[in-house]
Amino acid sequence: MGRHCLERLPGRSGAGLCRHSRGDHPRVLLRRPDGDPPDEVSARCRVRHLFPGAGTTGGVLARWLTGAGALAPAGQTDVAGRQPEGGHAVTAAGTTRLPPQPLQAEDVARRHAPVLLGRCLDLLEPALATADANGEAGRGAPLMVDCTLGMGGHTQAALDRFQGLRVIGIDRDPQALRLAQARLARYGGRFLAVHGTYDQVAEIVREHAPLLAGAADGTVDAVLMDLGVSSLQLDEAARGFAYSRPVPLDMRMDQTTGPTARDLLATEDAASLTWILRVYGEERFASQIARAVVRRREAGNPVTTSQDLADLVRQVVPAASRRSGGHPAKRTFQALRVAVNSELEILETAVPRVLNCLRVGGRVVVESYQSLEDRIVKRALVSGATTRAPHGLPAVPDSDRPYLELLTHGAVRAGPDEVALNPRAASVRLRAAARTRSVQEAPAPEPRGGPYARRTDTSNRRGKAGKR
């Protein structure tokens, strides 16, 4: 039945909802209190009136209500036997808040689709297959470092494809580590998870490689980096990464330490916020947004939730600029996330350290999702693949020869078929390189205060002085 049934939701006697399955979504019923069969309701009628912000189909409505793609009455489970992961249940008595439930290991594979998975493994295969076949003395088993373990999709595929492979997985998110460990438990001693950031890769390899029968010289055969925010962090509304949700602005990848995005907005002055939004988010309206945040804070109504911030940005950005380019707050959210997690500073430090962990013939594959990340990666790889000798010399000294070979022509992008299956692949840029000289002969240079290092003197943020 259509409109008249939905008009009775919520709070009217006899109300009920039946949502038929679409694709992998379960069929979930809200039963009438009198025990009669549930009414069948068209979710296309009055959805936006009853549930502001919801979509116009049953599946979108259900995901909006629960935040997890499941709709069930309070106290009941869905057809898979799981409690919904927070949100609300609509019953005849009204709307009931469902307690958040932790994501289970069996749900991880369903929620995580690794980007350009086949391409990544194809690029890494020569290094891993060669190491496994040759079995060089002192090298031990082939060893890969997944610097951004996330929910373990890339690592699982690599362990399945390369039977002798061992993997060290690094992630700063304790929740992701727990889920990945549960997902990869069947691989036993072939996998080791480490809590940390990827700029610690050298120390982690030295400490943990011997535990996986890796090389004793502190080098590895392959490194994978899948940068940016993970699917887990994006999908969990309470983490504060998503737009327009009435949840606290957290945005920390590691929720056990450090200030939140809400703390940053509550303490930084307008000049500091402008620099953050302009440099980390490449936001055209950085100064206007920063001033609006400070004005609201001074008026006693600070920005504390994702919805507060999205609404503020929407009001500040001119209407003409909101008509294209996606959500108007996307660059602001990116900038705050990058600032809270020191993503670019860590990446600038990590890339040369990753290159210095590779053996001769070892390979690195990096997936970036925004231009600032890709710029750092490109600069490091191109520098290592370029001779340092002056142009025109008849012979290049050994000390000036390149120590990397680029394996991709520019950045590899996802094709339309993959983007259709996994929309998050639309912005990916993949680059890869192989080490051609040992780290003792040609170490990658450490950065010297890159352009993305946060500055503490607000006068510097206006470009009046050099960067720290």
C-alpha positions in Angstrom: 0.0 0.0 0.0 1.3 3.5 -0.6 0.9 6.9 0.9 -1.8 6.2 3.5 0.4 3.6 5.2 3.4 5.8 5.4 1.3 8.7 6.7 0.7 6.5 9.8 4.4 6.2 10.6 5.4 6.7 13.3 3.2 6.6 16.3 -0.2 5.4 14.9 -1.8 2.2 15.9 -1.5 -0.5 13.2 1.4 1.1 11.5 4.0 -1.2 10.0 6.7 -1.4 7.3 7.7 -4.1 4.9 10.9 -3.5 2.9 11.6 -6.0 0.1 15.2 -6.9 -0.5 17.3 -5.2 -3.2 20.6 -6.9 -4.1 22.3 -8.0 -0.9 20.0 -6.0 1.4 18.0 -8.3 3.8 14.2 -8.2 3.8 13.2 -6.7 7.2 9.7 -6.3 8.7 8.2 -4.0 11.2 5.2 -5.9 12.5 1.9 -4.5 13.6 1.3 -4.8 17.4 -2.0 -6.7 16.9 -0.1 -9.6 15.3 -1.7 -9.1 11.8 0.6 -9.3 8.8 2.6 -6.2 8.3 1.4 -3.5 5.9 3.4 -3.0 2.8 4.5 0.6 2.5 5.9 2.5 -0.5 9.0 4.4 0.7 8.6 6.8 -2.1 5.8 8.8 -0.4 6.4 11.4 2.2 9.8 10.1 3.1 11.4 13.5 3.1 8.6 14.9 5.3 8.8 12.2 8.0 12.6 11.6 7.8 14.4 14.8 6.7 17.6 14.0 4.9 16.6 10.5 3.9 16.6 9.2 0.3 13.5 8.3 -1.7 13.9 4.5 -1.8 13.5 1.9 0.8 17.1 0.9 0.8 18.4 4.5 1.3 15.7 5.1 3.9 16.8 2.1 5.9 20.4 3.0 5.7 19.7 6.5 6.9 17.6 5.2 9.8 20.2 2.8 11.1 23.4 4.1 9.7 24.3 0.5 8.6 22.0 -0.6 5.9 19.7 -2.6 8.2 16.3 -1.8 9.5 14.7 -3.7 12.4 12.5 -3.2 15.4 14.1 -2.5 18.7 15.1 -5.7 20.5 15.0 -7.8 17.3 17.8 -8.8 15.0 17.9 -8.7 11.2 17.7 -11.8 9.0 21.4 -12.4 9.4 21.1 -12.6 13.1 23.0 -9.4 13.8 21.9 -6.4 15.8 21.9 -3.2 13.7 24.8 -1.0 14.2 23.1 1.9 16.0 20.6 4.3 14.5 16.8 4.1 15.0 14.0 1.6 14.7 10.5 2.7 13.7 7.7 1.0 15.5 4.0 1.6 16.1 5.0 3.3 19.4 7.4 5.7 17.7 11.1 5.8 17.0 13.5 3.8 19.2 17.2 4.4 19.4 19.2 1.3 18.8 22.5 0.8 20.7 25.6 0.8 18.5 27.0 -2.7 17.9 30.6 -3.4 17.1 31.4 -4.4 13.5 32.1 -8.1 13.3 35.0 -9.7 11.4 32.6 -11.5 9.1 31.2 -8.2 8.0 34.6 -6.7 7.0 35.0 -8.3 3.6 31.5 -7.3 2.7 32.1 -3.7 3.5 35.7 -3.3 2.1 36.4 -3.4 -1.6 40.2 -2.8 -2.2 40.9 -0.3 -5.0 42.9 -1.4 -8.1 43.6 -4.7 -6.3 44.6 -6.7 -9.4 46.9 -3.9 -10.7 48.6 -3.6 -7.3 49.3 -7.3 -7.1 50.5 -7.5 -10.7 53.0 -4.7 -10.0 54.3 -6.4 -6.8 54.5 -9.9 -8.3 58.0 -9.7 -9.9 59.5 -8.8 -6.5 57.6 -11.3 -4.4 57.7 -14.2 -6.9 61.4 -13.7 -7.5 62.2 -13.6 -3.8 60.1 -16.8 -3.2 61.7 -18.7 -6.1 65.3 -17.7 -5.5 65.4 -18.2 -1.7 68.5 -16.1 -1.4 70.8 -17.0 1.5 70.1 -14.7 4.5 66.9 -13.3 3.0 64.4 -15.7 4.4 60.8 -15.8 3.2 59.5 -13.0 0.9 58.2 -10.1 3.1 55.8 -7.3 2.3 54.8 -4.4 4.4 51.3 -3.1 4.1 51.7 0.4 5.5 48.0 1.1 5.5 46.5 -2.2 6.6 42.9 -0.9 7.1 40.5 -3.8 7.0 43.1 -6.1 5.4 41.7 -6.4 1.8 45.0 -5.9 0.0 46.9 -8.1 2.5 44.4 -11.0 2.2 44.6 -11.0 -1.6 48.4 -10.9 -1.5 48.6 -13.8 1.0 46.2 -15.8 -1.1 48.1 -15.2 -4.3 51.7 -15.6 -3.1 51.8 -18.7 -1.0 55.2 -18.2 0.7 54.6 -14.5 1.5 54.8 -13.0 4.9 53.1 -9.6 5.6 53.6 -7.0 8.3 50.5 -4.8 8.5 50.7 -1.3 10.0 47.8 0.9 11.0 47.2 3.7 13.4 43.5 2.8 13.9 43.1 0.2 16.8 39.6 -0.7 15.6 40.9 -1.5 12.1 43.7 -3.5 13.5 41.3 -5.7 15.6 39.1 -6.3 12.6 42.0 -7.1 10.3 43.6 -9.5 12.8 40.3 -11.4 13.0 39.9 -11.5 9.3 43.5 -12.7 8.7 43.7 -15.1 11.7 43.6 -18.1 9.4 47.0 -17.2 7.9 48.6 -17.8 11.3 52.3 -16.9 11.4 52.3 -15.4 7.9 50.8 -12.2 9.1 51.6 -9.7 11.9 49.7 -6.6 12.7 51.5 -3.6 14.3 49.9 -0.5 15.8 51.7 2.6 14.5 52.1 5.1 11.7 53.9 4.4 8.5 56.7 6.9 9.1 57.8 4.3 11.7 58.3 1.7 9.0 62.1 1.3 9.4 61.9 0.6 13.1 58.9 -1.7 12.7 60.7 -3.7 10.0 63.9 -4.0 12.0 61.9 -5.2 15.1 59.4 -7.5 13.5 60.9 -8.9 10.3 62.8 -11.6 12.2 59.6 -12.8 13.7 58.3 -13.6 10.3 61.5 -15.2 9.0 62.3 -12.1 7.0 65.7 -10.8 6.0 68.1 -9.9 8.7 69.4 -6.7 7.0 66.2 -4.6 7.6 65.0 -4.7 4.0 61.8 -6.0 2.5 60.7 -7.2 -0.9 57.6 -5.0 -1.3 55.7 -2.2 0.3 52.1 -1.2 -0.3 50.6 2.1 0.7 46.9 2.8 0.2 46.6 6.4 1.5 43.8 8.5 2.8 40.8 7.7 5.0 39.7 4.1 5.1 36.3 2.6 4.3 35.8 1.8 8.0 36.3 5.4 9.0 34.1 6.8 6.3 31.2 4.3 7.0 31.2 4.7 10.8 29.2 7.9 11.2 30.4 8.3 14.9 34.0 8.8 13.7 33.0 12.3 12.4 34.4 11.9 8.8 31.1 12.0 7.0 29.1 15.1 6.0 25.9 16.3 7.6 25.6 13.8 10.5 24.7 15.1 13.9 27.8 13.5 15.5 30.8 15.0 17.2 33.6 16.2 15.0 36.3 13.7 15.8 38.2 12.7 12.6 41.0 11.1 14.5 42.2 7.9 12.8 43.6 6.8 16.2 40.9 7.7 18.7 43.2 6.9 21.6 45.3 10.0 21.3 45.5 13.6 20.0 43.1 16.5 19.6 39.9 16.2 17.6 38.7 18.4 14.8 36.2 19.9 17.3 39.2 20.8 19.5 40.9 22.4 16.5 37.9 24.5 15.6 37.5 25.6 19.2 41.1 26.8 19.7 42.6 28.0 16.4 42.3 31.6 15.4 41.0 32.7 12.0 44.5 33.0 10.4 45.5 29.5 11.5 42.2 28.0 10.2 42.6 29.9 7.0 46.0 28.4 6.4 44.8 24.9 7.2 41.8 25.1 4.9 43.8 26.7 2.1 46.9 24.5 2.2 45.4 21.1 3.3 42.1 21.5 1.5 42.9 23.8 -1.4 39.7 25.6 -0.4 39.0 28.8 -2.4 36.8 30.3 0.4 39.2 29.4 3.2 39.2 32.8 4.8 35.4 33.3 4.7 34.9 29.8 6.3 37.5 30.4 9.0 36.0 33.8 9.9 32.5 32.2 10.1 33.8 29.5 12.4 35.4 32.1 14.7 32.3 34.4 14.7 30.1 31.5 15.7 32.5 30.5 18.4 32.7 34.0 19.8 28.9 34.2 19.8 28.7 31.2 22.2 27.5 28.7 19.6 30.7 26.8 18.5 30.8 24.3 15.7 30.8 20.9 17.4 29.2 18.4 15.0 29.7 17.3 11.4 26.3 18.7 10.5 27.1 22.0 12.1 30.2 22.3 10.0 28.5 21.2 6.7 25.7 23.7 7.3 28.1 26.5 8.0 30.1 25.9 4.9 27.0 25.6 2.7 25.9 29.0 4.0 29.3 30.6 3.3 30.1 29.2 -0.1 28.4 31.2 -2.8 25.5 29.5 -4.6 27.2 29.6 -8.0 30.1 27.6 -6.5 27.8 25.0 -4.9 26.3 23.9 -8.3 29.3 21.8 -9.2 32.2 20.0 -7.7 30.3 17.8 -5.2 29.5 18.6 -1.6 30.6 22.2 -0.8 32.1 21.0 2.5 34.3 18.3 1.1 37.5 20.4 1.0 36.9 21.7 4.5 36.4 18.2 5.9 39.6 17.0 4.0 41.6 19.9 5.4 40.6 19.3 9.0 41.1 15.5 8.7 44.6 16.1 7.3 45.4 18.6 10.0 44.1 16.4 12.9 46.0 13.4 11.7 49.2 15.2 10.4 48.7 13.1 7.3 50.9 15.1 4.9 53.8 15.6 7.3 53.8 11.9 8.1 53.7 11.0 4.4 56.6 13.3 3.5 58.7 11.6 6.2 57.4 8.1 5.4 58.1 7.9 1.6 61.9 8.1 1.7 61.9 5.7 4.7 59.8 3.3 2.7 62.2 3.5 -0.2 65.2 2.9 2.1 63.5 -0.3 3.4 63.5 -1.9 -0.1 66.1 -4.4 -1.2 67.5 -4.1 -4.7 64.7 -5.3 -6.9 62.1 -4.5 -4.3 59.0 -2.7 -5.3 56.7 0.0 -3.8 53.1 0.7 -4.9 51.3 3.8 -3.6 47.7 4.7 -4.1 46.7 8.3 -3.4 43.3 9.8 -3.4 43.9 13.6 -3.5 46.4 15.8 -5.3 48.4 16.8 -2.2 49.3 13.2 -1.4 50.0 12.4 -5.0 52.3 15.4 -5.3 54.5 14.1 -2.4 54.7 10.6 -3.8 55.4 11.8 -7.3 58.1 14.1 -6.2 59.9 11.4 -4.2 59.7 8.7 -6.9 60.7 11.0 -9.8 63.6 12.3 -7.8 64.9 8.8 -7.2 64.5 7.9 -10.9 66.4 11.0 -12.1 70.2 11.3 -12.3 71.7 14.0 -10.1 74.5 14.7 -12.5 74.5 17.9 -14.5 73.0 17.6 -17.9 75.4 17.0 -20.8 78.1 15.1 -18.9 79.7 12.4 -21.2 79.6 9.9 -18.3 77.5 9.8 -15.2 79.3 9.0 -12.0 78.0 6.0 -10.1 77.1 8.2 -7.1 74.8 10.3 -9.3 73.0 7.4 -11.0 69.2 6.9 -10.3 68.3 4.4 -7.6 64.7 3.9 -8.7 63.0 2.7 -11.9 59.5 4.0 -12.4 57.0 1.2 -13.2 54.1 3.3 -14.3 53.8 6.1 -16.9 52.4 8.8 -14.8 49.6 7.9 -12.4 47.3 4.9 -13.1 43.6 5.7 -12.8 40.7 3.3 -12.2 38.7 2.5 -15.3 34.9 3.1 -15.6 34.0 -0.5 -14.8 35.8 -0.4 -11.5 34.5 3.0 -10.6 30.9 1.7 -11.3 31.5 -1.2 -8.9 33.5 0.9 -6.3 32.8 4.6 -6.5 35.7 5.4 -4.1 38.1 4.3 -6.9 37.2 7.4 -8.9 39.9 9.6 -7.4 42.7 7.1 -7.0 46.1 7.7 -8.5 48.5 4.8 -8.4 52.3 5.0 -8.8 54.9 2.4 -8.5 58.7 2.1 -8.5 61.5 -0.5 -8.1 64.8 0.0 -6.3 67.8 -0.5 -8.7 70.6 0.3 -6.2 71.1 -0.7 -2.6 70.3 1.8 0.1 73.9 1.8 1.2 74.9 3.1 -2.2 72.1 5.5 -2.7 69.8 6.3 0.2 66.6 8.3 -0.4 67.1 11.7 1.3 65.1 12.6 4.4 62.8 15.7 4.0 63.9 19.0 5.4 60.7 20.6 6.6 58.3 20.2 3.7 55.7 22.7 2.6 53.0 21.0 4.5 54.5 21.2 8.0 52.2 23.0 10.3 53.4 26.4 11.4 52.9 28.0 14.8 53.5 31.6 13.9 50.3 33.0 12.4 52.1 35.6 10.5 53.8 32.9 8.5 50.4 31.5 7.4 49.9 34.6 5.3 53.1 33.8 3.4 55.1 36.6 5.0 57.9 34.4 6.2 59.6 31.1 5.3 58.1 27.8 6.3 59.3 26.0 9.4 
